[in-house]
């Protein structure tokens, strides 16, 4: 059997890639939605679909989406910052979550009733608004006729050297739901940053300037004086990275020392000189490896866009491990 899937809030396709790996020829993506045009460019460079990527999901009628079995939805957590404040928490998606992007997952799945709904989000979603936001999400799926399972997993346990905890939620339609769902156990906890390092010396543009480094040092000292742990961090190649996120913090807290590049003449406009200590930020390709993307995954855009896209993405290895468990349920091997 070939399962049909839709990819909502698709980003650059990390969730889809994980499911494609697990289901192999037994899955077909029939609809993709992603509003960010730059993310669409990266997505199109890596997936050969015979349909256009849909934009703003809030403007797409659920009846216009093809029938599907699996809904993939890494919906943005930001949508919940003010969820339901004006209407209260009525544990009803048509009232509580009005105006949030989660509503669109609910209304589409309410109409199509797929076999499985898969969601990924930040760990903090479970405690947002003292846990009420997450309670509503679970209750919404249950009211739609689904049995919900969830667990927080760490990327570093699944073959990538990145300390990244995320909540994974799987909702099975009641008529096919298993009694229990066992999330995957850690598969590989031995990875080090050495494993994702660029094979060749990286260009000078990735090395920090002396002025920028001095700014980071001063910033960290100010926070240390206040008893805070904020600031840049240099990771040992035998260690794991912190969670990569979009924005400067994701790069500044994952600096490395790499003395292989001998030509440190600036190729971009910087203040000061390139630092003499070999301190650099990781490259987009290294970030892609931290997220479990293969080296043949095309990174077609400028670094600024790629850092944002990869920081916002998912760890493909974790998705694949969970998708393999989901496939076992759908194939009747777990009940």
VMD Tcl script that draws the C-alpha trace (Angstrom):
set ca {
  {0.00 0.00 0.00}
  {1.15 3.53 -0.77}
  {0.20 6.02 1.92}
  {-0.60 9.56 0.84}
  {0.75 12.38 2.97}
  {0.55 16.17 3.19}
  {3.35 18.41 4.43}
  {2.07 21.47 6.32}
  {4.41 24.26 7.53}
  {6.88 22.29 5.47}
  {9.96 24.46 5.88}
  {12.68 22.85 3.79}
  {11.17 19.37 4.04}
  {12.89 17.75 7.02}
  {9.82 15.95 8.33}
  {8.95 14.71 4.86}
  {12.51 13.48 4.31}
  {12.37 11.45 7.52}
  {9.10 9.82 6.48}
  {10.38 9.21 2.96}
  {13.36 7.36 4.42}
  {11.19 5.23 6.70}
  {8.37 4.44 4.25}
  {10.58 4.30 1.13}
  {8.33 3.63 -1.90}
  {5.21 3.30 0.24}
  {4.54 7.01 0.73}
  {3.51 9.75 -1.69}
  {3.33 13.44 -0.86}
  {0.22 14.92 -2.47}
  {0.18 18.45 -0.99}
  {2.75 20.86 0.45}
  {2.20 24.19 2.18}
  {4.92 26.67 3.17}
  {4.46 30.43 3.24}
  {8.14 31.47 3.26}
  {9.30 31.92 -0.33}
  {12.97 31.30 0.45}
  {12.12 28.03 2.20}
  {10.07 27.12 -0.86}
  {13.18 27.59 -3.01}
  {15.19 25.14 -0.93}
  {12.26 22.70 -0.83}
  {11.83 22.75 -4.61}
  {15.56 22.20 -5.10}
  {15.30 18.91 -3.22}
  {11.88 17.44 -4.01}
  {10.56 16.80 -7.49}
  {6.80 17.29 -7.13}
  {4.37 17.69 -10.00}
  {2.37 20.34 -8.14}
  {3.03 23.83 -6.83}
  {3.83 24.50 -3.18}
  {0.83 26.20 -1.59}
  {1.45 29.40 0.34}
  {-0.55 30.71 3.29}
  {-2.42 27.71 4.71}
  {-5.01 29.96 6.37}
  {-6.27 30.93 2.92}
  {-6.58 27.37 1.58}
  {-9.95 25.64 1.83}
  {-9.64 22.16 3.28}
  {-11.88 20.75 0.54}
  {-9.25 21.74 -2.04}
  {-6.61 19.51 -0.45}
  {-6.35 15.98 -1.92}
  {-7.30 13.02 0.26}
  {-4.45 11.81 2.44}
  {-3.56 9.25 5.10}
  {-0.80 11.04 7.01}
  {-0.63 14.68 8.04}
  {2.85 16.07 8.74}
  {2.68 19.34 10.65}
  {5.56 21.10 12.34}
  {3.34 24.08 13.16}
  {5.06 27.20 14.56}
  {5.03 27.50 18.34}
  {4.83 31.30 18.08}
  {1.17 30.96 17.16}
  {0.35 30.22 20.78}
  {1.81 33.30 22.41}
  {-1.64 34.82 22.85}
  {-3.83 31.81 22.10}
  {-7.35 32.09 23.37}
  {-6.73 35.07 25.64}
  {-9.88 36.84 24.59}
  {-12.13 33.79 24.53}
  {-10.74 31.68 27.33}
  {-9.76 28.02 27.17}
  {-12.91 26.16 26.23}
  {-11.04 22.98 25.20}
  {-12.59 23.35 21.75}
  {-10.48 24.20 18.73}
  {-13.26 26.19 17.05}
  {-13.33 28.53 20.01}
  {-10.01 28.34 21.77}
  {-7.50 28.29 18.97}
  {-9.20 30.69 16.60}
  {-6.58 32.79 14.84}
  {-3.72 30.36 15.50}
  {-2.03 28.19 12.92}
  {-2.87 25.09 14.92}
  {-6.48 25.74 13.93}
  {-5.56 25.00 10.34}
  {-4.13 21.59 11.22}
  {-7.30 20.83 13.15}
  {-9.75 21.99 10.50}
  {-7.95 20.13 7.69}
  {-7.77 16.91 9.70}
  {-11.35 17.34 10.90}
  {-12.44 17.39 7.24}
  {-10.23 14.59 5.89}
  {-9.88 12.35 8.96}
  {-6.42 10.95 8.09}
  {-5.08 7.83 9.75}
  {-2.20 9.64 11.45}
  {-1.31 13.21 12.47}
  {2.36 13.87 13.22}
  {3.47 17.07 14.96}
  {6.83 18.37 16.14}
  {7.43 21.39 18.32}
  {9.67 22.98 20.91}
  {9.91 21.33 24.31}
  {8.60 24.50 25.96}
  {5.21 24.08 24.32}
  {4.32 21.58 27.04}
  {4.55 24.26 29.75}
  {3.27 27.25 27.79}
  {0.55 29.09 29.71}
  {1.03 26.68 32.62}
  {0.38 23.68 30.41}
  {-3.05 24.75 29.20}
  {-1.97 25.33 25.59}
  {-0.67 21.80 25.21}
  {-3.70 20.38 27.01}
  {-5.89 22.03 24.39}
  {-3.85 20.61 21.52}
  {-4.21 17.08 22.88}
  {-7.90 17.56 23.67}
  {-8.54 18.94 20.19}
  {-7.16 15.81 18.53}
  {-9.03 13.58 20.96}
  {-12.29 15.38 20.19}
  {-11.64 14.84 16.49}
  {-11.48 11.10 17.10}
  {-7.80 10.41 17.72}
  {-5.68 8.71 20.36}
  {-2.66 10.83 21.21}
  {0.86 9.78 22.18}
  {3.77 12.13 22.82}
  {7.35 12.16 24.03}
  {10.32 14.49 24.28}
  {13.35 13.14 22.41}
  {16.89 14.47 22.09}
  {18.62 14.59 18.71}
  {21.97 13.62 20.22}
  {20.53 10.14 20.91}
  {19.87 9.51 17.22}
  {23.20 9.78 15.45}
  {23.85 13.52 15.32}
  {26.06 15.55 17.70}
  {23.43 18.12 18.65}
  {21.77 18.57 22.05}
  {18.27 19.35 20.79}
  {15.16 18.37 22.75}
  {11.80 18.51 20.98}
  {8.29 17.27 21.69}
  {6.87 14.78 19.19}
  {3.12 14.16 19.09}
  {1.48 11.34 17.15}
  {-2.31 11.06 16.89}
  {-3.77 7.82 15.51}
  {-7.39 7.73 14.38}
  {-9.34 5.78 16.98}
  {-10.33 2.91 14.66}
  {-6.68 2.04 13.96}
  {-4.99 3.34 17.12}
  {-2.73 0.91 18.98}
  {-3.21 0.31 22.69}
  {0.24 1.75 23.31}
  {2.85 3.39 21.12}
  {6.50 2.84 21.86}
  {8.66 5.74 20.75}
  {12.09 4.76 19.42}
  {14.90 4.12 21.84}
  {18.23 5.91 21.37}
  {20.08 4.50 18.39}
  {23.49 6.17 18.57}
  {24.88 8.34 21.36}
  {28.52 8.30 20.30}
  {28.55 11.06 17.72}
  {31.04 13.93 18.00}
  {31.38 17.22 16.15}
  {34.36 15.70 14.34}
  {31.84 13.68 12.35}
  {30.18 16.75 10.82}
  {33.25 18.91 10.20}
  {33.86 20.14 6.66}
  {36.36 17.93 4.87}
  {38.34 20.88 3.49}
  {39.42 24.15 5.14}
  {36.48 26.54 5.13}
  {36.65 30.05 3.62}
  {37.91 32.98 5.66}
  {34.43 34.52 5.81}
  {33.41 32.02 8.49}
  {36.14 33.16 10.89}
  {35.26 35.82 13.46}
  {36.87 39.23 13.31}
  {38.86 40.47 16.28}
  {36.33 43.26 16.82}
  {33.37 40.91 16.80}
  {35.14 38.46 19.11}
  {35.97 41.28 21.55}
  {32.30 42.26 21.54}
  {31.25 38.69 22.35}
  {33.80 38.44 25.17}
  {32.61 41.72 26.71}
  {28.97 40.65 26.40}
  {29.67 37.36 28.16}
  {31.61 39.07 30.98}
  {28.69 41.44 31.62}
  {26.31 38.54 31.99}
  {28.71 36.52 34.12}
  {28.95 39.49 36.49}
  {25.17 39.29 36.87}
  {25.32 35.57 37.49}
  {23.89 34.65 34.09}
  {25.20 31.99 31.75}
  {24.50 33.87 28.55}
  {27.10 34.44 25.90}
  {29.17 32.81 23.21}
  {30.49 29.30 23.57}
  {33.29 27.42 21.84}
  {32.53 23.75 21.37}
  {35.18 21.05 21.48}
  {35.27 18.85 18.39}
  {34.91 15.79 20.64}
  {31.71 17.23 22.16}
  {28.21 17.88 20.85}
  {26.70 21.15 19.69}
  {24.02 23.05 21.52}
  {20.67 23.33 19.79}
  {21.05 25.28 16.57}
  {18.43 27.97 16.18}
  {17.82 30.80 13.75}
  {19.39 34.10 14.75}
  {22.88 34.97 15.88}
  {22.68 33.05 19.15}
  {22.55 29.73 17.30}
  {25.90 30.46 15.70}
  {27.58 32.28 18.60}
  {26.90 29.46 21.05}
  {28.30 26.89 18.64}
  {31.69 28.29 17.69}
  {34.61 25.96 16.97}
  {38.39 26.24 16.67}
  {39.72 25.27 13.26}
  {43.28 26.21 12.30}
  {43.37 24.52 8.90}
  {42.67 27.69 6.90}
  {45.94 29.56 6.43}
  {44.66 32.29 4.11}
  {42.91 34.58 6.56}
  {42.65 37.63 4.36}
  {39.11 39.02 4.80}
  {36.87 38.47 1.79}
  {33.98 40.45 3.27}
  {33.82 43.86 4.93}
  {34.70 43.42 8.60}
  {35.87 45.60 11.46}
  {39.34 44.69 12.63}
  {41.14 41.59 11.41}
  {40.33 37.91 11.38}
  {41.08 36.50 14.82}
  {44.38 34.60 15.14}
  {42.93 31.81 17.30}
  {41.11 29.89 14.56}
  {37.68 30.63 16.04}
  {34.93 30.32 13.47}
  {31.24 29.65 13.17}
  {30.04 26.41 11.66}
  {29.09 26.41 8.00}
  {25.55 25.77 6.70}
  {26.67 22.32 5.51}
  {27.86 21.49 9.01}
  {24.50 22.64 10.36}
  {22.74 20.49 7.79}
  {24.73 17.49 9.04}
  {23.79 18.38 12.62}
  {20.17 18.06 11.51}
  {20.72 14.72 9.79}
  {20.49 16.00 6.21}
  {22.59 14.03 3.72}
  {25.37 15.75 1.82}
  {23.41 15.50 -1.42}
  {20.70 17.71 0.08}
  {20.95 20.89 -1.96}
  {21.63 24.16 -0.12}
  {20.93 26.66 -2.91}
  {20.68 29.98 -1.08}
  {22.90 32.51 0.65}
  {24.19 31.61 4.10}
  {21.83 34.02 5.89}
  {18.78 32.16 4.60}
  {20.31 28.73 5.15}
  {21.15 29.35 8.81}
  {17.56 30.45 9.39}
  {16.10 27.48 7.55}
  {18.30 24.87 9.19}
  {17.86 26.39 12.64}
  {14.10 26.23 12.20}
  {14.20 22.72 10.76}
  {13.93 19.30 12.37}
  {16.45 16.53 12.94}
  {15.74 14.10 10.12}
  {17.21 11.11 12.00}
  {14.69 11.48 14.83}
  {11.79 11.86 12.40}
  {12.88 8.73 10.53}
  {13.09 6.67 13.74}
  {9.58 7.72 14.79}
  {8.20 7.25 11.28}
  {9.45 3.65 11.27}
  {7.39 2.99 14.40}
  {4.35 4.66 12.83}
  {4.72 2.51 9.73}
  {4.69 -0.61 11.87}
  {1.31 0.44 13.31}
  {-0.13 1.24 9.89}
  {1.13 -2.04 8.46}
  {-0.55 -3.95 11.29}
  {2.65 -5.09 12.95}
  {1.72 -3.28 16.19}
  {-1.78 -3.16 17.66}
}
mol new
graphics top color blue
foreach p $ca { graphics top sphere $p radius 0.5 }
foreach p [lrange $ca 0 end-1] q [lrange $ca 1 end] { graphics top cylinder $p $q radius 0.2 }
display resetview
